[in-house]
């Protein structure tokens, strides 16, 4: 009989995963959710354009910006209505109102979706960590079983040897 020879080796990604944590998004910067990771304010943007874009997105992507843009769009509404021209009124709706007001509202919605996605990513990360720990427990259990099986195999081999030697002694 052969004894179990399996030796568990943890996948290298498991330790790396513990160090980095799940990837979450805030604006356009991707970072890990670990406590020691830099916050968005601390994470260096890649270029001046990235910093400018992120700053504008953070300021425009609020409901207060949507309210301000709505008020701004109302400035040209009386002139559009006074023209009595359907094309000018449609152009005001499409080019002024919709573009100006919906932009920050869409950004707010995207931020809410990104936050939900971050929560899902963290939950998935936590689930994967729990599964990894369960797998380690299974490996430890299997290791214990391997030791017991090895002990039983040793006893069985000793018993076989004893029976074989007694049978040979009886034959003589």
LINHUUR-V286956 format. One record per run of one state. SS is the DSSP state (a for helix, b for strand, c for the rest). FROM is the first residue (numbers start at 0). TO is the last residue. If there is no record, write none. Layout:
BEGIN
SS_FROM_TO / SS_FROM_TO
END
This chain:
BEGIN
c_0_10 / a_11_19 / c_20_21 / b_22_25 / c_26_27 / b_28_31 / c_32_46 / a_47_59 / c_60_61 / a_62_81 / c_82_84 / a_85_170 / c_171_171
END
